[in-house]
Amino acid sequence: MNAFRLGLQRGAIELRQVLRTRKDLYAYLSTPVVFLGISYWRAGGGKGEMTQLSLAGGIASTIVMFGLMTVPQFLFGDREDGTLLRLRGIPGAMTSYLTGKTLFVLVNLIASVVLLLVGGALLLGADLPSDPGQWVTLCWVVLLGIAAVVPMGAAIGAMLPAAREALALYMLPVLGLMFVSGAFSPLRNLPSWLQNFASVFPLRWIAQGVRSALLPDTAKVLEPVGSWQHLPMLGVLAIWVALGFLLAPGLLRRMTSRESGSRLSEREQKRIAKAAY
């Protein structure tokens, strides 16, 4: 319990550091602001179903991008500067570290979703959920979506050897997945094999779940099977949550066990050589 308490304190400190640093604050808020701009452009500055669809896609994509791109960057940075190496020998330190990062990611993602909802309502004229049932759906889809993608992001960060290699390996596939998962265009317009492929990953279901909370019930006819499919959605996201929490801890332990002072020194010498070149 002491490790968890220290982890919560660590996460709170990191959040305060972000609030006090304009550069970091801008970096974390830029993604929802960009999505709001894209939604406004696609809707032509007016209200309508396209605004709701774009807003739903922005919320889903923000969750996935933060989980699969930003979380690995945290691990890369802390591995490169020796943070994980220093924590390895302290009892309970990794538990505190993961607890702090979980709090940091959760608060950032919830703040981004709230910013998208408020910005969509004020700037785009988007309609917020109209009844308590839709608010409940929005909450469980967002929270379950976060729990599904963040551990997978940690697992990816633990497996990939360096930040530069990671960008080349996973950025393009994640961006491609965003475009074939129905986040910004109707999934039913894609070939059936692409629909089946996208259905394996959480982004398709997160986007569909957010649409079910933001759009009227009559809009479900736009979905591939004419239904919101909440039960399959819950099942697929739950599988990804279980898979992430099964894989991430072991991979993180494996990553930290392979760290050493000589590896850290070798990476530092390579960075210095590249900078000099």
Salt bridges, closest charged atoms under 4 A:
GLU14 OE2 - ARG10 NE 3.54
GLU14 OE2 - LYS101 NZ 3.47
ASP78 OD2 - LYS101 NZ 3.57
GLU80 OE2 - ARG267 NE 3.32
GLU80 OE1 - ARG271 NH1 2.77
ASP217 OD2 - LYS220 NZ 3.43
GLU223 OE2 - ARG211 NE 2.91
GLU259 OE1 - ARG267 NH2 2.68
GLU266 OE2 - LYS270 NZ 3.66
GLU268 OE1 - ARG271 NH2 2.14
